[in-house]
């Protein structure tokens, strides 16, 4: 049921004219998922400017059974931030809550509101000579609240962990409007349940994250980045283990890329160029970093790693960035790989994880299975092989009908996810469940796990008003 005019009027009175709209044109950008897979409707959009306003809004929502869809930067890829088509829900955007609070350099923490963009948090840390290591292609747009609500991953997980590992404390508004202020900068607090982990990764279904205390790290003083050609995925995994063994703790990034993906980037990304002279079926972007400027020793470490790998026939060619500009160009190839796929036609995407030891087996099995179903399919597996997270994307055959190809999304996902489950993997590594994968949860989780998740949902949101129809 849609919220009444009286309910919306009460909500508008809390946020004021700047924080309320029910105009279809103004709401339109917030109703569409970035890949156009989901387009919803909303009764209104609320943009509170403070935690107290979020609390007051949720008290009204709880009283009137108004359904609320929390939204950050609208960069999610599973439809978790998009309302359904009924028009009964209200979007609650955290964009106006973008205040950066205290930075404690000695404790290495940064306190922020949920609407602060990831890039702004990174820049605030950098200004103090510190590092907030979460790094995503959408960092200029995505917001900290959304990053935490989806437990975002990114390219530095291998060294620093997922988003939930980069947080010491949270502030959360619960479904009934009560506020839990858990913004503590403690690295050790063994006093009962660690409640913050309930909300990180919950995609706004248990509470609305309004603030956080982020964990900072010393900024690397020395960084070396290499673009490496490998003969196959098995060689890439072996190279990863060699890098770990030779340089324990120094490997920051380890990104797998197929030749077809490189070709897409070279075709469509302005200013890109092939880093190596000869073509290879697979590539890895390897990055090492150290806290202290080692007077060129980190480059020697990278060179020694690549020399040993070449001697063992794990690497056929490589180039090491000679400047920050070259380093940025190498990363631009990797970061542009997702975006350029849409320029090649329809793209069916998967965000999966398997044990690192199973990455090569997964890519082999899944590639064979999907191309058997769709001859001519261009398989583009890439991503964070260092933590077993592969973006297994499928670009339509050249000349195929885009709509007909995209209509086979569920069929392709069934094929891919069955292989993932057979290898003990996950159907969502960093994008979340949202709307897209909700119905697959029962096939992935045990009955006990599903019952526990539903029990938590019922306890914290008994009326089911927070992001209904998502996750569980």
C-alpha positions as CSV (number, residue, x, y, z in Angstrom):
1,X,0.0,0.0,0.0
2,X,1.3,3.5,-0.9
3,X,2.0,5.9,2.0
4,X,-0.9,8.3,2.5
5,X,-0.7,12.0,1.7
6,X,-0.6,12.7,5.4
7,X,2.3,10.4,6.0
8,X,4.3,12.0,3.2
9,X,3.4,15.4,4.5
10,X,4.8,14.5,7.9
11,X,8.0,13.2,6.4
12,X,8.4,16.3,4.2
13,X,8.0,18.5,7.3
14,X,11.1,16.7,8.8
15,X,13.5,17.1,5.9
16,X,12.1,20.3,4.4
17,X,11.7,21.3,0.8
18,X,15.4,20.5,0.0
19,X,15.1,17.0,1.3
20,X,11.8,16.0,-0.4
21,X,10.6,15.3,-3.9
22,X,7.8,13.4,-5.4
23,X,8.5,14.7,-8.9
24,X,8.9,11.9,-11.4
25,X,11.6,13.7,-13.4
26,X,13.7,14.6,-10.3
27,X,13.4,11.0,-9.0
28,X,14.2,9.3,-12.3
29,X,18.0,9.0,-11.9
30,X,17.5,7.3,-8.6
31,X,15.0,4.7,-9.9
32,X,17.3,3.1,-12.5
33,X,20.1,0.6,-11.8
34,X,23.3,1.6,-13.7
35,X,23.1,-1.4,-16.0
36,X,19.4,-0.7,-16.8
37,X,18.4,-4.1,-15.5
38,X,16.0,-2.7,-12.9
39,X,13.8,0.4,-13.1
40,X,11.4,1.0,-10.3
41,X,8.9,3.6,-9.1
42,X,8.6,5.4,-5.8
43,X,6.0,7.4,-3.9
44,X,8.7,10.0,-2.9
45,X,12.4,10.5,-2.3
46,X,13.6,11.7,1.1
47,X,17.1,13.2,1.6
48,X,17.7,13.7,5.3
49,X,20.6,15.9,6.4
50,X,21.2,14.4,9.8
51,X,20.9,11.2,11.8
52,X,18.2,12.8,13.9
53,X,16.2,13.3,10.7
54,X,16.7,9.7,9.6
55,X,15.5,8.6,13.0
56,X,12.4,10.8,12.9
57,X,11.6,9.5,9.4
58,X,11.9,5.9,10.4
59,X,9.7,6.4,13.5
60,X,6.9,7.6,11.1
61,X,7.7,4.8,8.7
62,X,7.4,2.2,11.5
63,X,4.2,3.7,12.8
64,X,2.6,3.8,9.3
65,X,4.1,0.7,7.8
66,X,5.8,2.7,5.1
67,X,8.4,0.8,3.1
68,X,11.8,2.4,2.9
69,X,14.6,1.8,0.3
70,X,17.9,3.2,1.6
71,X,20.2,4.4,-1.2
72,X,23.7,5.7,-1.4
73,X,25.4,6.6,-4.6
74,X,23.2,4.2,-6.7
75,X,26.2,2.3,-8.0
76,X,25.0,-1.1,-6.9
77,X,24.9,-3.9,-9.4
78,X,22.3,-6.3,-8.1
79,X,19.2,-4.0,-7.8
80,X,19.4,-3.7,-4.0
81,X,19.1,0.1,-4.0
82,X,16.2,0.3,-6.5
83,X,12.5,0.2,-5.4
84,X,10.1,-2.2,-7.0
85,X,7.7,-1.2,-9.8
86,X,4.6,-0.9,-7.5
87,X,5.4,2.7,-6.5
88,X,4.6,1.9,-2.8
89,X,8.1,2.5,-1.5
90,X,10.0,5.6,-0.5
91,X,13.6,6.1,-1.3
92,X,15.8,7.4,1.5
93,X,18.9,8.9,0.0
94,X,21.9,9.5,2.3
95,X,23.6,11.9,-0.2
96,X,23.1,15.1,1.9
97,X,24.8,13.4,4.9
98,X,28.3,14.0,3.6
99,X,30.2,15.5,6.6
100,X,33.7,14.3,7.3
101,X,34.3,14.4,11.0
102,X,37.4,13.8,13.2
103,X,40.5,12.3,11.8
104,X,42.6,10.8,14.6
105,X,46.1,10.4,13.2
106,X,47.5,8.6,16.2
107,X,44.7,6.1,16.4
108,X,44.6,6.0,12.5
109,X,40.8,6.5,12.3
110,X,38.4,8.7,10.3
111,X,34.8,9.4,11.3
112,X,32.4,10.1,8.4
113,X,28.7,10.3,7.6
114,X,27.2,7.7,5.3
115,X,26.9,10.0,2.3
116,X,30.6,10.8,2.1
117,X,31.9,9.5,-1.2
118,X,34.6,6.9,-1.1
119,X,36.9,9.3,-3.0
120,X,36.4,12.0,-0.4
121,X,37.2,9.6,2.4
122,X,40.4,8.6,0.5
123,X,41.4,12.2,0.0
124,X,40.8,13.1,3.7
125,X,43.0,10.2,4.7
126,X,45.7,11.2,2.2
127,X,45.8,14.8,3.4
128,X,46.9,13.4,6.8
129,X,49.5,11.2,5.2
130,X,47.4,8.1,5.7
131,X,45.5,5.6,3.5
132,X,41.9,4.4,3.4
133,X,42.5,1.4,1.1
134,X,39.1,0.6,-0.2
135,X,39.3,1.2,-4.0
136,X,36.6,0.8,-6.6
137,X,36.1,2.0,-10.1
138,X,33.0,4.0,-8.9
139,X,34.8,5.7,-6.0
140,X,34.0,9.2,-7.2
141,X,30.3,8.4,-6.9
142,X,29.7,5.5,-4.5
143,X,29.2,6.4,-0.8
144,X,30.6,5.0,2.4
145,X,27.2,4.0,3.6
146,X,26.5,1.9,0.5
147,X,30.1,0.5,0.5
148,X,29.5,-0.8,4.0
149,X,25.9,-1.9,3.5
150,X,27.1,-4.1,0.6
151,X,30.5,-5.0,2.1
152,X,32.2,-3.8,-1.0
153,X,35.5,-5.4,-2.1
154,X,37.6,-3.8,-4.8
155,X,41.2,-4.2,-5.9
156,X,43.0,-4.0,-2.5
157,X,41.2,-6.8,-0.7
158,X,44.2,-9.1,-1.0
159,X,46.2,-6.8,1.3
160,X,43.6,-5.0,3.4
161,X,40.4,-7.0,3.3
162,X,36.8,-6.2,2.4
163,X,34.9,-3.1,3.6
164,X,33.8,-4.8,6.8
165,X,37.4,-5.3,7.8
166,X,38.1,-1.5,7.4
167,X,35.6,-0.4,10.0
168,X,35.9,0.0,13.7
169,X,32.5,1.4,14.6
170,X,29.1,2.3,13.1
171,X,26.1,4.5,13.8
172,X,22.8,2.9,12.7
173,X,19.2,3.9,12.7
174,X,17.0,0.9,13.3
175,X,13.6,0.1,11.7
176,X,11.7,1.7,14.6
177,X,13.8,4.9,14.5
178,X,16.0,4.1,17.5
179,X,19.6,5.1,17.0
180,X,22.5,2.8,17.9
181,X,25.7,4.9,18.2
182,X,28.5,2.4,18.0
183,X,31.1,4.8,16.6
184,X,34.0,3.6,18.7
185,X,37.6,3.7,17.5
186,X,38.6,0.5,19.4
187,X,40.6,-2.3,17.8
188,X,39.8,-4.5,20.7
189,X,36.3,-4.7,22.3
190,X,35.4,-8.2,23.5
191,X,32.1,-7.2,25.2
192,X,29.5,-9.4,23.7
193,X,28.2,-9.6,20.1
194,X,30.0,-7.5,17.5
195,X,26.8,-5.8,16.3
196,X,28.4,-3.8,13.5
197,X,28.9,-6.9,11.4
198,X,25.1,-7.5,11.3
199,X,24.7,-4.3,9.3
200,X,27.7,-4.4,7.0
201,X,26.6,-6.6,4.1
202,X,22.9,-6.4,5.1
203,X,22.1,-4.1,2.1
204,X,19.9,-1.9,4.2
205,X,17.5,-4.6,5.3
206,X,18.3,-4.5,9.0
207,X,19.1,-0.9,9.6
208,X,20.3,2.3,7.9
209,X,24.0,3.0,8.4
210,X,24.4,6.8,9.0
211,X,28.0,7.1,10.1
212,X,31.2,5.1,10.6
213,X,34.6,5.1,12.1
214,X,37.0,3.9,9.3
215,X,40.3,2.2,9.9
216,X,43.3,4.0,8.3
217,X,46.7,2.7,7.4
218,X,50.2,4.2,6.8
219,X,50.3,5.5,3.2
220,X,52.7,3.5,1.0
221,X,55.9,5.3,0.2
222,X,57.0,2.9,-2.5
223,X,54.8,1.3,-5.1
224,X,55.7,-0.9,-8.1
225,X,53.2,-2.0,-10.7
226,X,53.8,-4.6,-13.4
227,X,51.7,-5.7,-16.4
228,X,52.5,-9.3,-16.9
229,X,51.7,-11.8,-19.7
230,X,51.0,-15.4,-18.6
231,X,50.2,-18.4,-20.7
232,X,47.1,-19.5,-18.7
233,X,45.2,-19.0,-15.5
234,X,47.1,-21.8,-13.8
235,X,50.3,-19.9,-14.3
236,X,48.7,-16.7,-12.9
237,X,47.8,-18.6,-9.7
238,X,51.3,-20.0,-9.4
239,X,52.7,-16.5,-9.9
240,X,50.5,-15.3,-7.1
241,X,51.8,-17.9,-4.7
242,X,55.4,-17.1,-5.8
243,X,54.7,-13.4,-5.1
244,X,53.4,-14.3,-1.7
245,X,56.3,-16.5,-0.9
246,X,59.0,-14.0,-2.0
247,X,57.3,-10.8,-0.8
248,X,55.0,-11.7,2.1
249,X,52.8,-8.7,3.0
250,X,53.9,-6.6,0.0
251,X,51.4,-7.8,-2.6
252,X,48.6,-5.1,-2.8
253,X,46.9,-6.0,-6.0
254,X,46.8,-9.0,-8.3
255,X,44.3,-8.7,-11.1
256,X,43.6,-11.2,-13.9
257,X,42.6,-10.1,-17.4
258,X,41.9,-12.0,-20.6
259,X,43.2,-10.9,-24.0
260,X,39.6,-10.4,-25.2
261,X,39.1,-7.9,-22.4
262,X,42.3,-6.1,-23.3
263,X,41.1,-5.9,-27.0
264,X,37.8,-4.3,-25.8
265,X,39.7,-1.7,-23.8
266,X,42.1,-0.9,-26.7
267,X,39.1,-0.5,-29.1
268,X,37.0,1.8,-26.9
269,X,39.0,3.5,-24.2
270,X,40.5,6.8,-25.3
271,X,44.3,7.0,-24.7
272,X,44.8,3.3,-24.1
273,X,47.7,1.4,-25.6
274,X,48.9,-2.2,-25.5
275,X,51.6,-2.3,-22.7
276,X,53.4,-5.3,-24.4
277,X,54.5,-5.9,-27.9
278,X,53.3,-9.5,-28.3
279,X,49.8,-10.9,-27.6
280,X,49.1,-13.3,-24.8
281,X,45.9,-15.2,-23.8
282,X,46.1,-13.9,-20.3
283,X,47.6,-11.0,-18.3
284,X,48.0,-10.1,-14.6
285,X,48.4,-6.7,-13.1
286,X,50.7,-7.1,-10.1
287,X,51.2,-4.4,-7.6
288,X,53.6,-4.3,-4.6
289,X,53.7,-1.6,-2.0
290,X,55.7,-0.8,1.1
291,X,55.3,1.7,3.8
292,X,58.8,3.0,3.7
293,X,60.6,4.3,0.6
294,X,63.1,1.5,0.1
295,X,65.5,3.5,-2.1
296,X,64.6,1.5,-5.1
297,X,64.7,-1.8,-3.4
298,X,61.0,-2.5,-4.0
299,X,61.7,-2.3,-7.8
300,X,64.5,-4.8,-7.3
301,X,62.0,-7.1,-5.5
302,X,59.6,-6.9,-8.4
303,X,62.3,-7.5,-10.9
304,X,63.5,-10.6,-8.9
305,X,59.9,-11.9,-8.8
306,X,59.4,-11.6,-12.6
307,X,62.9,-13.0,-13.4
308,X,62.2,-16.1,-11.3
309,X,58.7,-16.5,-12.9
310,X,60.1,-16.1,-16.4
311,X,62.8,-18.7,-15.6
312,X,60.0,-21.1,-14.6
313,X,58.0,-20.3,-17.7
314,X,55.2,-18.8,-15.7
315,X,55.6,-15.4,-17.4
316,X,56.3,-14.8,-21.0
317,X,56.7,-11.0,-20.9
318,X,56.3,-8.1,-18.5
319,X,56.7,-4.3,-18.1
320,X,57.1,-2.4,-14.9
321,X,55.7,1.1,-14.7
322,X,58.4,3.7,-14.7
323,X,56.3,6.6,-13.4
324,X,53.0,7.3,-11.7
325,X,51.6,8.2,-15.1
326,X,52.5,4.8,-16.5
327,X,51.1,3.2,-13.4
328,X,47.8,5.0,-13.8
329,X,47.6,3.9,-17.5
330,X,48.1,0.3,-16.5
331,X,45.4,0.5,-13.9
332,X,43.1,2.3,-16.4
333,X,43.1,-0.8,-18.6
334,X,42.0,-3.0,-15.7
335,X,39.5,-0.4,-14.4
336,X,38.0,0.2,-17.8
337,X,37.3,-3.5,-18.5
338,X,33.8,-3.4,-17.0
339,X,32.6,-0.2,-18.8
340,X,33.9,-1.0,-22.3
341,X,31.9,-4.3,-22.4
342,X,28.6,-2.4,-22.9
343,X,30.1,-1.0,-26.1
344,X,30.4,-4.5,-27.4
345,X,26.7,-5.2,-27.1
346,X,24.9,-7.1,-24.4
347,X,26.9,-8.3,-21.4
348,X,25.7,-10.9,-18.9
349,X,27.6,-10.5,-15.7
350,X,28.5,-12.7,-12.8
351,X,30.3,-11.8,-9.5
352,X,31.5,-15.1,-8.1
353,X,34.2,-16.4,-5.8
354,X,35.8,-19.8,-5.4
355,X,38.9,-21.0,-3.5
356,X,42.0,-19.5,-5.2
357,X,43.1,-23.0,-5.9
358,X,39.9,-23.6,-8.0
359,X,40.0,-20.4,-10.1
360,X,41.6,-22.0,-13.1
361,X,39.2,-25.0,-12.9
362,X,36.2,-22.7,-12.6
363,X,37.1,-20.6,-15.6
364,X,37.8,-23.7,-17.7
365,X,34.5,-25.4,-16.8
366,X,32.3,-22.3,-16.9
367,X,33.7,-21.1,-20.2
368,X,33.1,-24.5,-21.8
369,X,29.6,-24.7,-20.5
370,X,28.4,-21.3,-21.6
371,X,29.9,-21.4,-25.0
372,X,28.3,-24.8,-25.6
373,X,24.9,-23.1,-25.0
374,X,25.7,-20.0,-27.0
375,X,28.3,-20.6,-29.8
376,X,30.3,-17.5,-30.5
377,X,29.9,-16.1,-27.0
378,X,32.8,-14.0,-25.9
379,X,33.8,-14.9,-22.4
380,X,35.5,-12.2,-20.4
381,X,36.6,-13.5,-17.0
382,X,38.6,-10.9,-15.0
383,X,39.2,-9.6,-11.6
384,X,40.6,-10.2,-8.2
385,X,42.2,-13.6,-8.6
386,X,44.2,-13.0,-5.4
387,X,41.1,-13.5,-3.3
388,X,39.3,-15.9,-5.7
389,X,36.8,-13.3,-6.9
390,X,36.2,-13.5,-10.7
391,X,33.9,-11.3,-12.6
392,X,32.7,-13.9,-15.1
393,X,31.2,-11.7,-17.8
394,X,29.7,-12.8,-21.1
395,X,29.6,-10.5,-24.1
396,X,27.2,-11.4,-26.9
397,X,28.4,-13.0,-30.1
398,X,29.3,-10.5,-32.8
399,X,26.2,-9.5,-34.7
400,X,23.8,-11.2,-32.3
401,X,20.5,-9.6,-31.3
402,X,21.1,-7.8,-28.0
403,X,17.6,-8.2,-26.6
404,X,17.5,-11.9,-27.4
405,X,20.9,-12.4,-25.8
406,X,20.1,-10.5,-22.6
407,X,16.9,-12.5,-22.3
408,X,19.1,-15.5,-21.5
409,X,20.6,-14.0,-18.4
410,X,18.9,-16.4,-16.0
411,X,19.8,-19.4,-18.1
412,X,23.5,-18.4,-18.2
413,X,23.5,-17.7,-14.4
414,X,22.0,-21.1,-13.7
415,X,24.9,-22.7,-15.6
416,X,27.6,-20.6,-14.0
417,X,26.3,-20.7,-10.5
418,X,25.9,-24.5,-10.6
419,X,29.6,-24.8,-11.3
420,X,30.4,-22.3,-8.6
421,X,28.4,-24.3,-6.0
422,X,30.1,-27.5,-7.1
423,X,33.5,-25.9,-6.3
424,X,32.4,-24.7,-2.9
425,X,32.1,-21.1,-4.0
426,X,29.8,-18.1,-3.7
427,X,27.4,-16.6,-6.2
428,X,28.2,-13.1,-4.9
429,X,31.7,-12.1,-3.9
430,X,31.4,-8.4,-3.5
431,X,28.2,-7.0,-5.3
432,X,25.7,-8.5,-2.8
433,X,22.4,-10.2,-3.2
434,X,19.9,-7.4,-3.7
435,X,17.0,-8.3,-5.9
436,X,18.9,-10.1,-8.6
437,X,20.1,-13.1,-6.6
438,X,17.5,-13.2,-3.8
439,X,15.7,-16.3,-5.1
440,X,19.0,-18.2,-5.5
441,X,19.9,-17.9,-1.8
442,X,18.0,-21.0,-0.8
443,X,20.0,-23.1,-3.3
444,X,23.3,-21.6,-2.0
445,X,22.7,-21.5,1.8
446,X,21.7,-24.3,4.1
447,X,18.2,-24.4,5.7
448,X,19.8,-23.5,9.0
449,X,21.6,-20.4,7.5
450,X,18.3,-19.2,5.9
451,X,16.4,-19.6,9.1
452,X,19.0,-17.7,11.1
453,X,19.0,-14.8,8.6
454,X,15.2,-14.6,8.6
455,X,15.3,-14.7,12.4
456,X,17.7,-11.7,12.5
457,X,15.5,-9.8,9.9
458,X,12.4,-10.4,12.0
459,X,14.0,-9.3,15.2
460,X,15.4,-6.1,13.8
461,X,12.7,-5.3,11.3
462,X,9.5,-7.0,12.5
463,X,7.2,-5.1,10.2
464,X,9.5,-5.7,7.1
465,X,9.7,-2.1,6.1
466,X,13.4,-1.9,5.4
467,X,14.3,-2.6,1.8
468,X,11.6,-5.3,1.5
469,X,12.1,-8.1,-1.0
470,X,15.8,-7.8,-1.0
471,X,18.4,-10.4,0.3
472,X,15.9,-12.6,2.2
